[in-house]
Amino acid sequence: MASTTSPRWAPPPVGLGAMLAAARTEAGYSGRALARAVGRSHAWLRGLEAGERPPSVAMAGRVSEVLQLDPWTDAVLQSVAVEDAALRARRRTKGAAR
């Protein structure tokens, strides 16, 4: 299956999704429960764990806080986070192309 990662952003490091899924499971969250806890959809969380989309800086912080990520996993997650304005601009661009 082709990646849907924007060419604007580098793909996340291999294994980030697995690290997040393991942290989620260890914290006792299902995918739906974590998505609810951070205020996003289950599809968004699946995309994050699959490495198909980067989180915004704000959402990376929320995920890290809710899961109480260890410093290494938090650093990796924060390193792929994209400024909120860049994600909003991408959404506007995609919407205009339709």
C-alpha positions as CSV (number, residue, x, y, z in Angstrom):
1,M,0.0,0.0,0.0
2,A,1.4,3.4,-0.9
3,S,2.3,5.8,1.9
4,T,0.1,8.9,2.3
5,T,2.9,10.9,4.0
6,S,3.1,14.3,2.4
7,P,6.3,14.9,0.4
8,R,6.6,18.1,2.6
9,W,7.6,16.0,5.6
10,A,10.1,13.2,6.0
11,P,8.6,9.9,6.9
12,P,8.6,9.1,10.6
13,P,11.4,6.8,11.8
14,V,10.8,3.2,11.4
15,G,9.4,1.8,14.6
16,L,7.8,5.0,15.9
17,G,4.3,3.6,15.3
18,A,5.2,0.4,17.1
19,M,6.7,2.3,20.0
20,L,3.5,4.4,20.3
21,A,1.2,1.3,20.0
22,A,3.3,-0.5,22.7
23,A,3.1,2.6,25.0
24,R,-0.6,2.8,24.4
25,T,-1.1,-0.9,25.3
26,E,1.2,-0.6,28.3
27,A,-0.8,2.4,29.5
28,G,-4.0,0.3,29.2
29,Y,-5.6,2.2,26.4
30,S,-7.4,0.8,23.3
31,G,-7.0,2.7,20.1
32,R,-10.4,4.2,20.4
33,A,-9.9,5.2,24.1
34,L,-6.6,6.9,23.4
35,A,-8.1,8.8,20.5
36,R,-10.9,10.0,22.7
37,A,-8.5,11.0,25.5
38,V,-6.5,13.2,23.1
39,G,-9.5,14.5,21.3
40,R,-8.9,13.0,17.9
41,S,-10.6,10.3,15.8
42,H,-9.6,6.6,15.8
43,A,-8.6,7.0,12.1
44,W,-6.2,9.8,13.1
45,L,-4.6,7.6,15.7
46,R,-4.4,4.6,13.3
47,G,-2.6,6.9,10.8
48,L,-0.2,8.1,13.4
49,E,0.7,4.6,14.5
50,A,1.0,3.4,10.8
51,G,3.4,6.3,10.1
52,E,1.1,7.8,7.5
53,R,0.8,11.2,9.1
54,P,2.8,13.4,11.5
55,P,1.2,14.8,14.6
56,S,1.0,18.5,15.2
57,V,3.2,19.8,17.9
58,A,0.1,20.2,20.2
59,M,-1.1,16.7,19.5
60,A,2.4,15.2,20.1
61,G,2.4,16.9,23.4
62,R,-1.1,15.5,24.3
63,V,-0.2,12.0,23.3
64,S,3.0,12.1,25.3
65,E,1.2,13.5,28.3
66,V,-1.7,11.0,28.3
67,L,0.6,8.0,27.7
68,Q,3.3,9.3,30.0
69,L,5.9,8.5,27.4
70,D,9.4,7.7,28.4
71,P,11.9,10.4,27.4
72,W,13.2,8.6,24.3
73,T,9.8,7.9,22.8
74,D,8.7,11.4,23.6
75,A,11.8,12.8,21.9
76,V,11.2,10.7,18.8
77,L,7.5,11.7,18.7
78,Q,8.4,15.4,19.1
79,S,11.0,15.2,16.4
80,V,8.4,14.3,13.8
81,A,5.8,16.8,15.0
82,V,4.8,19.5,12.6
83,E,3.8,23.1,13.5
84,D,0.0,23.4,13.7
85,A,0.0,26.2,11.0
86,A,1.7,23.9,8.5
87,L,-0.9,21.2,9.0
88,R,-3.8,23.8,8.7
89,A,-2.2,25.1,5.4
90,R,-2.0,21.6,4.1
91,R,-5.7,20.9,4.8
92,R,-6.6,24.2,3.1
93,T,-4.5,23.2,0.0
94,K,-6.0,19.7,-0.1
95,G,-9.6,21.1,0.2
96,A,-9.1,23.6,-2.6
97,A,-7.8,20.9,-4.9
98,R,-11.0,18.9,-4.7
